[in-house]
Amino acid sequence: MCAQCGAEVVQADRGRVRRYCSRSCQGRAYRARRDRRTPVRHPRPAKLTAVLITRTAVDLADRDGLDGLTMRRLAGELGVATAALYRHFPDREALLAAMTELALDETPDPAPAPTWYATLAIEAEEEWRLYRRHPWMLTVLARTRPPLGPTLLDSVERAFAALDELDLTSAQMLTIYLAYSGMVQGLALMWSTDRGDRIGAGALAASDRMRDELAELLDPSTRPVVHRVFTGEPAGPDLSFDELLTAGVGLLLDGVAVRHRPATE
């Protein structure tokens, strides 16, 4: 039978066994095999620019995280050769710096606040929203040498200008800034592990098996205070990450105000 159309194939007395009933069937089979082997290519952009590359990289990182962002995959998204990307960015770090600036530039500068306390609270909220929109930014910024650019330094300037009202030393300014930013990053890391919006007894015991295990671990005879906290009214604490952020930053800034009371009065 013909391998293409299924019709009966008349075999010759000599020579190779024929697989197709006609040359047209043989041609159709060949074209089908050729099309299956041809890779699907993305349309090539009219003009490859640094902005286009950066925007596509941000979209890719938002979707697949930094682990999914490779130069080869980015080139595939753009429909270009990988080497073409290096004409605009010498390495991945340069690309991450451009991505950071683009993501930060999407957020308008917050309106001026009346006090140093309010300014730092707003800056913390903006940083938190940044990590919610672009979780990959946490990995880029939560290090001792983040990629510095004008937009990132503008946000640092706003925070330092607020702290300058307290007549602090440079070391004190940097300590306070890193303390509240580190709190934001820590909560963002917790949130990014499972993208849940709440934390507490209910979040810890998400299944019947986990509830049983938690009940065993919270034996009041061995851990009375932890037992009271997590089995209180009506079923232990249940807080949103937004609530945790506001409360945590408030506690930290209250401590700053108390320690530097002469400057805040």
N, C-alpha and C positions, 0 to 999 in steps of 0.2 A: 504494500500500500504506500502511496505517496506520503512522505513525511510532512508535506506542507498542506495539501488539500484532502488527503485520504482516499483519492481515487486509485484504481488499480494501476500498477506499473507493469508494462510489458518488458520483460527482461530479454536481452540479446543472448544468443547462444554462447558468445565469447565475451571476455572483458570483465570489467568490474561490475558489481551489482549496482543497479541504478536505484537511487533513493527518491527520485522525483519523477513525476509523469511527464514533465515538460521543462523547457528552459525558463519559462516565466515563473513556474513554481520554485525552481532553483534560485532564481534571482530574488524573489520575495523572501525566501528563507535567509539568503545572504544579507539582505538589507535589514531584516529583523535582528539578526545577530549583531550586525554593525551598530544599530541604534542602541542595543542594550549595553554595548561596550563603551559607547560615547558618554563621558561624564557630563553631568548637568552643570552648566556654567552660569554664574550670576551675571547679569548685564553689567558691562563695564561702565563706570561713571563717566560722564562727559569730561570732567576735569577732577583729578585727584588733588585735594588740598589738605593742609594740616587740620583745618576745622572739620572737614568731612571725616577724616580719619579719627579725630578725637571724639566727635559725636557718635560715630559707629562703635568705637571702643567703649564709651560710656554705656550705650544701649546693651552691648554684649556683656559687660560686667554686671549690669543691673539684672540681666537675665540668668547668667551662668556663674557669676562670681569671678573673683580674680583667677581662680584655678582654671576657669574656662576661657580666660583671655590669653591667647597666645598670638604671636605675630602671624602664624600660619592661618589660624582660624579667622583672625581679623582680615587678612588678605582675601580669604574665601568669601567673607561677608561682602567685601567691596568688589569682588570680581577682578582682582589684580594679582600680579606676582608678589610674593613676599618681599622680594628685593625692592619693590617700589616704595614700600613703607619706610625703609631705611633712608630714603632720600629726604624724608621730612623729619624723622626721629632717629637719632643715632642708636638708641637702645630703648629697652622697655621702661627704664626709670624716667627717661625724658617724656615718654608717652604718658606715664602715670602722673607726672607733674602737670602736663597739659590737661589731662582728664580731671584732676583735682581742681584746677583753676576754672574749668568749664562748669563743673558741678557747683562750685561755690558761687560762681557768677550768676547762676540761675536764681539765687535768692536775693531779693532786694535788701539793701542795708536797713536794719531796724531804725525806727524813729528814735531820736535822742530821748533818753530817760532823765528824770529830774535828779536822781541820786546815783552814787556809785553802786549801791546795793541793787537797785532796779536794773541798772545797766548790765551787771554781771548775771543777774537772774535771766534777763532776756537773752544774753549771749549763750547761756547754758541751754535754754529752750531751743534756740536756733541750731546749735550743734546737735542736739538730740534729734530734731526734725531732719537734719542732714543725714544722719545715720539711718533713720527710718526710710528715707527716700533712696539712699544709695548705701546699702550695707557694706559694700566693698571699701567704702571710704574709711571705715574703722581701721582696717588693716594698714591703709596707707598713712593715716595720720597718727595712729597710736604707736609711735616709735620716737626715739630720741632725735632722729634726723629726718623729719618729714620733708617732702618736696616743697620748698618755699617758693611762693609766687606773690604777686601784688595783692590779689584778693584775699589770700590766707593771711598775709601780713596786715592787711587792713583790719581784719577781725581781731587780731592780736593787739593792734594799736588801740582799738576801742576799749578792750579790756584793761590794758595797761594805763590808758588815760583815765579810766574810772578809778583804778587803784591808786593813781598818783594823787588823788584827793586826800589819801590817808597818810601822806608823808612817810612812805615806806622806803626801805632800802631796795636795791635791785634784787637782792636775794629773796627778800620777803615778797616782793611782787611776783617773782617767778614761782615761788612756793605756793602762793594762793592760787595763781592761775592754773598751775599744773594740778593742784588738789581738786578744784571744782571740775576742770576738764577731764581729769582722770575718773571722777565719779560718773560723769556722763558716759564716758567710754566703757566703764565697767558695766553699767546698766545696759548699754547698747550691746555689749558682748553677750550678756545673759539673754536679752531679747532675741538676738540673732541666732541662737542655738536652735530654737524651735518656732520662732516667730509667734509665740503666744503673747497676748496682750495683758495677761494678769499673772500674778505670782502669789502663792500662799498655800494653805493646806490643800485646797481643791486642785491647784496646779501640780503639787507634789504627788497627789494620789489620783492620777488620771484614770486608773483602771481598778477593778475589784481586787486584783492580785496586789497592786501597789498599795491600796488602802489597807489590806490585811498586813502587809509588811510594815507599813508605817505605824499601824496600831501596835504591833509588836515592839517596834523600836521606841515608841513613845510610852513605854511602861512608866507610870507615875512613881513607882517605887525607886527607880534608878535615875530618871530624868524628870523630876517634878516640874521644873520651871518650863522646860521645852514642851512638856505635856500640856501645861496650862495655856501656853501661847498658841499651840497648834490645834487644840481641841476646845477652845473657848467658844464664845458666842458667835453665830449658832454652830459653826463648824470650823472655827479657826479663822485667822486673818485672810482677807482676799483683797489684794491691792492691785491696781493697774500700774504699769510701768510709768505712765504719765504722772500718777500721784506720787510714786516713789521718787521720781526725779525732782518734782517741785518741793517735796518735803525734805529730801536729802540736801539739795542745794541751799534751801532755807536754813537748815541746821548749820551747815558749813559757814554760810555768810553771817549768821548770828554769832558764831564763834569768832569770826574775824572782827566783827563790830565790838564784841566784848574785849578782846585782847588789845585792840587799838582804840579803846574808848576815848582817850583825850582827843584824838584826831577826828572822831565822829561826832563830838558834842559841839 
